Amino acid sequence: MEYVPRERVRILTVALSLVSLALVFAAAGGRVPRSAVPAAPEWVLETIPHVNAAISATAIVTIAAGWRWIRRGKIAHHRRAMLASFGLFASFLVLYLYRLVATGGPQPFPGPDTIYRFVYLPTLAIHILLAIVCVPLVYHALLLAFAYPVEELARTSHAKAGRIAASLWLISFSLGIVVYLLLHGVY
């Protein structure tokens, strides 16, 4: 069943990617006023990074499972795993953006300057870069899956975009957990 018109996949990929990235950059850059989101108790804001770390770990499992299932030809299992991965990513993003806006921006690194410069910043930079590159790839693979029946999907770039997206997604989520540990575990 076709949920997305085939001729709209490219334009929807671009539009969704631009909107998603603009929201992230606006929130991270402090361009969204705190009044744009409802106020939450401090304990809720403090809990969000822990929830997002759990979401990231779960997404790593669902992405890996989806990859494994498609290699074994279990298309229905693959589809469920990748839709779950996308749902986890969307949940992560909503919570992350909410916390960014509600707190006024990213939290400062609490550790020593040497770790900040040579471990935290490079890890964060790679995590962010991979996430940025991953966004259009994930949208493209997802929209293709909604635009073509399974029998025709092999004639599209779904598999190639999906392999690249899954690889980058796994690394980005893993590095996100490292960033979380540096912010909330080690320091």
C-alpha positions in Angstrom: 0.0 0.0 0.0 1.3 3.4 -1.0 1.2 5.9 1.9 3.5 8.5 0.3 3.3 9.5 -3.4 6.5 8.2 -5.0 7.1 11.5 -6.8 7.0 13.3 -3.4 9.7 11.2 -1.6 12.6 13.5 -2.5 10.8 16.8 -1.7 9.4 15.4 1.6 12.9 14.1 2.6 14.3 17.6 2.0 11.4 19.4 3.8 11.3 17.1 6.8 15.1 17.2 7.1 15.2 21.0 7.0 12.4 21.4 9.5 13.9 18.9 11.9 17.4 20.3 11.7 16.1 23.9 12.0 14.2 23.0 15.2 17.3 21.4 16.7 19.6 24.3 15.8 17.1 26.9 17.0 16.6 25.1 20.3 20.3 24.5 20.8 21.1 28.1 19.9 18.7 29.5 22.4 16.4 30.9 19.6 13.3 29.3 21.0 11.9 31.2 24.1 11.3 29.2 27.3 7.7 30.3 27.2 7.3 28.2 24.1 7.1 25.0 26.2 5.2 24.3 29.4 7.2 24.6 32.6 8.2 21.4 34.3 9.4 20.6 37.8 13.2 20.4 38.1 13.1 16.7 38.7 11.5 16.2 35.3 14.2 18.2 33.6 16.9 16.2 35.5 15.3 12.9 34.5 15.2 13.6 30.8 18.9 12.8 30.1 18.6 9.5 31.9 15.5 8.6 29.9 17.2 9.7 26.7 20.2 7.4 27.5 17.8 4.5 27.9 16.0 5.4 24.7 19.4 5.5 22.9 20.4 2.1 24.2 17.0 0.7 23.2 17.3 2.2 19.8 20.7 0.6 19.3 19.1 -2.8 20.0 16.2 -2.2 17.6 18.4 -0.9 14.8 20.7 -3.9 15.2 17.7 -6.3 15.3 16.2 -4.6 12.2 19.5 -5.0 10.4 19.8 -8.6 11.4 16.2 -9.4 10.4 16.5 -7.9 6.9 19.6 -9.9 6.3 17.7 -13.0 7.2 14.8 -12.0 4.9 12.3 -11.3 7.7 10.8 -8.2 6.2 7.9 -7.8 8.7 10.2 -8.1 11.6 12.6 -5.6 10.0 9.8 -3.1 9.3 8.6 -3.3 13.0 12.1 -2.9 14.3 12.9 0.1 12.1 9.6 1.8 12.8 10.3 1.2 16.5 13.8 2.7 16.0 12.3 5.8 14.3 9.7 6.1 17.1 12.5 6.0 19.7 14.5 8.6 17.7 11.4 10.9 17.6 10.8 10.4 21.3 14.4 11.1 22.1 14.3 14.3 19.9 11.1 15.6 21.5 12.5 15.1 25.0 15.9 16.5 24.1 14.4 19.6 22.4 12.0 20.2 25.3 14.8 20.1 27.8 17.0 22.4 25.7 14.2 25.0 25.4 13.0 24.6 29.1 16.6 25.0 30.4 17.7 27.7 28.0 20.2 25.6 26.1 22.8 22.9 26.4 24.3 22.2 29.8 27.9 23.1 30.4 30.5 20.3 30.7 31.3 19.8 34.5 34.6 18.1 34.1 38.2 19.2 33.7 39.2 21.4 30.7 41.6 18.8 29.3 38.8 16.2 29.1 36.5 18.8 27.8 38.8 19.8 24.9 40.3 16.4 24.0 37.5 13.9 24.8 34.1 15.6 25.3 34.1 18.1 22.4 35.5 15.7 19.7 33.0 13.0 20.8 30.1 15.5 20.8 31.2 16.9 17.5 31.2 13.5 15.8 27.9 12.6 17.5 26.3 15.8 16.2 27.8 15.5 12.7 26.6 11.9 12.3 23.2 12.8 13.6 22.9 15.7 11.1 24.0 13.4 8.2 21.7 10.7 9.4 18.5 12.7 9.4 17.9 12.9 5.6 19.0 9.3 5.2 16.5 8.0 7.7 13.7 10.1 6.3 14.6 9.0 2.8 14.6 5.3 3.7 11.4 5.6 5.7 9.6 7.5 3.0 10.6 5.0 0.3 9.3 2.2 2.5 6.0 4.0 2.7 5.9 4.8 -1.0 6.6 1.4 -2.5 5.3 -2.1 -1.9 7.9 -4.5 -0.6 8.2 -6.2 -4.0 9.3 -3.0 -5.6 11.5 -1.6 -2.8 14.6 -3.4 -4.1 14.5 -1.3 -7.2 14.9 1.9 -5.1 17.7 3.3 -3.0 16.0 2.2 0.2 18.5 -0.6 1.0 21.5 1.6 0.3 20.2 4.6 2.3 19.0 2.3 5.0 22.5 0.6 5.4 24.2 4.0 5.6 21.6 5.4 7.9 21.6 2.4 10.2 25.4 2.5 10.5 25.5 6.2 11.2 22.6 5.9 13.6 24.3 3.1 15.6 27.5 5.2 15.9 25.6 8.4 16.7 23.5 6.8 19.4 26.5 5.1 20.9 28.5 8.4 21.0 25.4 10.0 22.5 25.6 7.5 25.4 29.3 8.4 25.8 28.4 12.1 26.0 25.7 11.3 28.5 28.1 9.3 30.7 30.7 12.1 30.6 28.0 14.7 31.6 26.0 12.6 34.1 28.1 9.6 35.2 31.8 10.4 35.2 31.5 14.1 36.1 
